[in-house]
Amino acid sequence: MPTAVISDIHANAAALKAVLADIDTKGISRIVCLGDTVGYGPDPLECVDLVMQRVAWCLMGNHDYGVLYEPTNFNPGAESAAFWTREQFDREPDEKRRASRYEFLNRLKVRVQERIGADGPEPLTDANGSAAAESAHSIPLLAVHGSPRKPINEYIFPEDVLNATDKLESIFDKVARVCIVGHTHVPGVFTDEPDFYPPTELSNGKFTFQENEKVVINVGSVGQPRDRDPRASYVILHSDHVQFVRLPYNVESTASKIKAIPQLADWLGDRLYTGQ
C-alpha cells in the first residue's frame, strides 16, 4: 500500500481538508507528515487535531519548534504568527485537549527512518517495537523536515544544484537512497548528479527510482506553496516511484481568515493566491 506524504500545512485547514479528502478517494490509509503543521495560518488547533487523528507519525518543523519553544531567526510576520498560535493553544478551555495538543508538539520526531518495500514505505519495527520483516530489495528511506544535515532548519533550494554543489554533496553523503523533505515549500526531486526536477518536468508528475541513484524528494506544501502554483501539494510514495499531486482548495476562505486576525500579517493571506 502506498503512503501519502504531506508537509508544511501551516494552519491552513481548508487546504488540509482538501488533501485528506483526495487521499481518502484514492483509498490510501497511511499518511505521514514532515512538519510545520502550524505557523502562518489561521487554523492551528483544527490542523493539529486533524494531523493527530490521521497521520502515522509527524516530524518537528521549524514553526512547530517556534511555537513550542521560541521563534528564533523568524521574520516579523512569522514571529508574530508563532506567538499568536501559542496564544490559541493556551486559550483552549478544555484542559485535556490543551494538554494533548502540547503533548503532540512535544513528541514530534526530528527524523524517521523507514524503508520502501514491495508494497511501499513501511516501518522498521512492528506494532510491538520488534524489528519488522524486511521485504526483498527494500530501499532505505529517511524523512526530515529540512535536510539530513540539519533536520529542522536547513533549506535545500533548487538553485543549490548550480550554486552550492559542495552543500548538496555533503547532504547526499547522509542519504542512503531516498530522502523526503519539506521546508522550502517548493516540490521536486533532487538527484545526486546533482540535478533538480520540478513536477512540471516529470511525465505526469511521476519520478521512478533508479538503482544506484540517490534522491531527495521535496513534497511541497499543503498550506502555503511557493512555486507559483497556489494549489495544495503532496506526494504518494509507491514501491518504485513517487507521484506528485496538486489540488485546488478555497484560498479565499483561508486568506479572509488571516486578514481578520490582527496578529497575522495580510501578506500571509495575499501570497496564497499566487503561490509565492
C-alpha positions, 0 to 999 in steps of 0.5 A: 500500500502506498503512503501519502506524504504531506508537509508544511500545512501551516494552519491552513485547514481548508487546504488540509481538508482538501488533501485528506479528502483526495487521499481518502478517494484514492483509498490510501490509509497511511499518511505521514507528515514532515512538519510545520503543521502550524505557523502562518495560518489561521487554523492551528488547533483544527490542523493539529487535531486533524494531523493527530487523528490521521497521520502515522507519525509527524516530524518537528518543523521549524514553526512547530519548534517556534511555537513550542519553544521560541521563534528564533531567526523568524521574520516579523510576520512569522514571529508574530504568527508563532506567538499568536498560535501559542496564544490559541493553544493556551486559550483552549478551555478544555484542559485535556485537549490543551494538554494533548495538543502540547503533548503532540508538539512535544513528541514530534520526531526530528527524523524517521527512518523507514524503508520502501518495500514491495508494497511501499514505505513501511516501518522498521519495527512492528506494532510491538517495537520488534524489528519488522520483516524486511521485504526483498530489495527494500530501499532505505528511506529517511524523512526530515523536515529540512535536510539530513544535515540539519533536520529542522532548519536547513533549506535545500533550494533548487538553485543549490544544484548550480550554486552550492554543489559542495552543500548538496554533496555533503547532504547526499553523503547522509542519504542512503537512497531516498530522502523526503523533505519539506521546508522550502515549500517548493516540490521536486526531486533532487538527484545526486548528479546533482540535478533538480526536477520540478513536477512540471518536468516529470511525465505526469508528475511521476519520478521512478527510482533508479538503482544506484541513484540517490534522491531527495524528494521535496513534497511541497506544501499543503498550506502555503506553496511557493512555486507559483502554483497556489494549489495544495501539494503532496506526494504518494510514495509507491514501491518504485516511484513517487507521484506528485499531486496538486489540488485546488482548495478555497484560498479565499476562505483561508486568506479572509481568515488571516486578514481578520486576525490582527496578529497575522500579517495580510501578506500571509493571506495575499501570497496564497493566491499566487503561490509565492 
